[in-house]
Every structure is written in C-alpha cells, then in structure tokens.
Amino acid sequence: MENIIIEKSNHIGIITISRPQALNALNWQTLRELDAAVDAIENDKDIYCVIIGGAGDKAFVAGADISEMKDMDVFSGSDFGALGNWVFRKIELLDKPVIAAIGGYALGGGCELALSCDIRIASDNAKFGQPEVSLGITPGFGGTQRLARIVGTGKAKEMIYTGANIDAQEALRIGLVNKVVPKESLNDEAMKMAAKIAGNAPIAVKLCKAAINYGMQCDIDTALAYESSVFGQCFASQDQKDAMTAFVEKRKLEGFNN
Ligand code: CO8
C-alpha cells in the first residue's frame, strides 16, 4: 500500500492515512487501500481495538481529493461516493471499536471518516467542517446522515449549509468529539483509550458495539430484545466465566482469552 500504513501493538490496530502532499486527502487509490486495510484488521482476530489517524499534525484528512473530483461526471461521481460510503460503513460495522485520532483538519470526507468511527479524540488544533456546498456538491460519504445523528439536525444543517469550519472546542461542545487533547499527546491519548478498551472482554465489547449500532436504528422494544439476546450470548464465552470467577475468588484476572 502506498497511502495507508497499518501497524499493530498489544491488540491495537493502527491505520494511518498518509498522503502528506495532499493533507491526506482521499483519492480513489487511498479509499481502495483503506478498504483493504479495514478488511485486514477485521480478519486479524488478535486485534481488539482500532485507531484511525492521519500522518503529520496538520491534517487528519482534508477531504476527498478535489483534483480527482474536478473532472468526474454523474457516473464516476456516484461510483466515488458509493466507494466512500462502502468503506465508511464497513468501519462503522467493524466488529471492534474504532477510535478516530484527529490531528488538524477533518474536512468534508475527513469529517465523514471521523463520523464513521465509534469515538473521536481531537487535538486542540483540529478543525471540522463540511465545506462541500462551497464546491458545488453535497457531502457524499455519509455526512448528511451521520452528522445529524451525532450532533442533531440543527447543528448538522448549520455546518452543512454554511460550509463553515468549527474548532476543536466547539466540536466538543456540540458532542462531535469525545475529548480534546494537546496536539503533542494525541497519539498517546488515543493509545491509552484503545488499551483500556482492548483490556476488556473482546466478545463483550464487540457485542456492545453491535447492540448500540443496531439499537440506534430501530424502536426501543426491538432494541431491548436485541440487547437481551447479546447479553445472553456472553454467558457462552470463557471471558464471562473467567472474569466472574476471578471476582468471586477475589483475585485479579490476568487477561481475557475469549
Ligand atoms: N484535495 C486535494 N488536494 C488537497 C486537498 C483536497 N481535499 N486539501 C488539500 N490539498 C492539497 C493542496 O492542494 C496543496 O497541494 P499543493 O501543495 O500541491 O498546492 C496541499 O494539499 C497543501 O494544502 P494547502 O496549501 O491548501 O494548505 P493550507 O494550509 O493553505 O490550507 C486547507 C489547508 C484549509 C485544509 C486547504 O488545503 C483546503 O481548504 N483544502 C480543501 C478542503 C476541502 O474543501 N475539503 C472537502 C473536499 S469535498 C469532500 O470531501 C467531499 C466528500 C464526499 C465526496 C463524494 C463524492 C461523490
């Protein structure tokens, strides 16, 4: 891969989008590589939590690649939008939590990539925006849908209609990000949170993600029935046996084995 770096450390998978010459903008190639990277992470059962970041401290991702989009027509534009939506939905549905570590600009497709992750940690120099209408297009990688679900329709419409950027503190205030940290400690903070998640029972964490995602799309009774079913499934896992036995025997559990 040319524009994506995959690393692994202590059950944490790290995907870095690295096209510094274009502030990590997503072109066809990068989206295809990201798709393959997500597949690789999904297939690695030794990875329990994932971090997605951008190379350098200036940008997470400065959007979809404008120089490639400039000459697209209705067909290639639709295909490009569909590829982005395919990859971001795959991230959203990945069977392990994904943390976006957002250092610098997260604009257009970059903001949309962050929105498809479970948790967003921003550096204090981060800037978020959906500037598509200033370029004659709509958000095309899920922005009109996920932004409204995360920050509410009023704020989402303001950001999308004005195309104006907001800073990290405003993103925190409206619930777009979970946490803002000094830019020097962004990677450490993301690793710390990922390690905390990866230290919990992987099957339970995976089922929590599935239950929250599924429940947000259906009525409360269906959602609660789904929660009961995943709760029940946990009792088939060795993790549950080990963790509860350790608690009752007042000893520290050394780790989960699934
Ligand atoms: N695409 C391509 N190249 C980019 C992009 C981008 N999105 N962003 C930055 N670059 C390139 C610049 O062209 C420049 O290249 P070069 O050095 O060769 O001139 C290099 O990165 C550095 O950028 P700047 O010199 O502009 O750096 P500044 O610090 O002056 O500005 C900004 C940083 C403010 C981030 C500025 O680069 C900018 O405004 N970038 C564009 C941001 C943007 O509008 N993003 C949204 C794009 S639209 C989108 O994402 C739609 C997603 C859905 C698509 C669905 C398709 C159907």
Residues whose N, C-alpha, C, O or C-beta is under 5 A from the ligand:
A	BS01	CO8	Q21 A22 L23 A25 A62 G63 A64 D65 I66 S67 G77 F80 G81 Y105 L107 G108 G109 P131 E132 T138 P139 G140 F141
